[in-house]
């Protein structure tokens, strides 16, 4: 195929016409793949884009600094040879960065300088449609900030360590926060995410696995890895899930931690046990043992009181008039000696059982509402019971509620059942999601928040939810 050469003005450097460049670039890529081999091409050169040709120079872009450095050191000559083989009259290759979306997908933008952009949307040259590699951050809960994190003896050290990372005072590159479920690990990491936004990437182990699987079908592994390596601050939540998983993804995390340490970039991870007591992939555990390991303990009584007061203040912003009597607060503080999440679950139940006028329950009503938490016998419903009662009310089956179908007659009962599961049980969001057909925890959180908003404005729905809760308690 002949390549047509033209000039923008007398004496100007020759520039490939847009159509010719668009036609020749796939040939150059094919020549490049043939020269280095399919595996090396997919790993290092698959994300290479030709942006423009000016004055005998081919301007190429890649999504990360890591790839740019590697290609410049190992593949510059072979790229030049492939371009010439495809008919490009070039004697020099320049490689620059293009922006990579970490939170949302982004299209590669056309070159803003002179010359003819290759891949720019125009009549002569259609957009390539290539999407930049993406690592999607897990959602941050607006309620989980440092302002809403009550500090006491059980969590003071962990709180101070995470704050030191946020403020750039940390004397360590890897911080490991350990603690049992519900003690505040996620709250601390998300608070740091809010404080550092947009200079941090917060991602759960579940989301990391999903991101890795999705990226493996679309982009070279090095591109996906580099987005995590280059985040100014990286926070990995529930990493114990990967420590105990198979070898592939933990090996990727090992590489990411090594590269971040080499670049002196801070990383914060959350796990459920002290690193010394964990079992799993040895290389990953070895890296975690090299970090500062701080723990979250069960909250003491003074901290539990602070937690209740802090959470009540947040509830009062959404539900005016909901004020717990002093004896009910004392009941919560003295009788629930477990995690902040247990206290949050108890408050959610009390909110569910508030009176028609919005007033908080008195002591007797509170004991009935949270009896299983404070030693008073109270039915403990299963998620299956909740699905059965809700299905009966809305004339659908539990199988319908758990199904993947999204028809209008199923959306409301499914979201109501998720809301009731969140408020009436102590199951975690991921566990609830699994019981609802293997859904993601973010789906459960979305349903819970939606029903919360609707309930505040719809008295009929509020009464319906209370009636359902009572029916569930009777069947439990």
C-alpha angles and dihedrals in degrees: 000000000000120000116219115224123202139167130228091217139349109298093011120136112266115259128194113247111251096245093048092048091050090051095045099046095072088053090053090050090050091050090049093051090049092049099050101025131252096274096051091043093052093045100046114007106035093094094049113123130191106225104172146342119224132164095344092311124118110214109208130178137206129186101240141038090232092060093043092054093046094048093046090052099043113017112030095104095045090050090052091049092049092051091051091047089055091053102264113146095219134136100180139044124208120190121199137170124261120197118272118205112229097178105026134019115266133190119234107258123230117256111273097206132078125297129053114310113227111216095020117139107255141125090261098044121030121213114270093225092220112151120213115246114270138207106189116215117226112250118270117226108229090217094060103083134128089257091062096043109100112214126213142142092290096059108016096107094048091046092051092048094052091045089053089057091050092049094044093244099114117127089201134067097207122048119185117197113194132185144126121279114291100018096112109270094130091044091056095047093046091047088055089048091055092046094049099039124169092012097068140061117218115189134164123225089248092053091044090056091048091047092050093049092048094046093049088066095048115027140025114279090240091060094052091045094049093057088061095040093053100046108120089230123009123200119190114192125202091007090163086080090065094040087063095039130091123294103261103071096034087055089055090051090051090055092047092051091048093051093046091050090050089052093044092239117151121242128190120195132182123212134169099238138034106276091242091061097047125104126203142073104017099209092054092045089050091056092047091051088061092063134077107274115204127172142217115218134195108290117256119230095266091051092047089055091050090049092052093047092047093050092044089055090054092048091049090058089062100032112039113206095027100128120154117222115245093249091055091051089050089051091054095044097046101035102041106062097162131085133329086249090061089053090048090050091050091051090049090055092049089051089052091053098047117130128265089264091054094254119146118253120264123239096277093048090045092054089053092047098049100022096132090055097049100038098267111123111253130159113265105210122213121225088245090058090050091051091048095050094044091047091052091051093051097035097245131113128249086245089058090052091052095043126103092241117117102194117149094252091058103042097073098044090046092051092044090051091050091049091051091047090053094047101037102040136044093231116134121244093253091050091050089048091053091051089053097062099293097300124167119261089242089063090055091047091050091051092048093051093045094052089045091056094045092046092055091057101033117066091185092057091046090054090046092053092049090050091050091049091053092048090050092050090052092053097041 
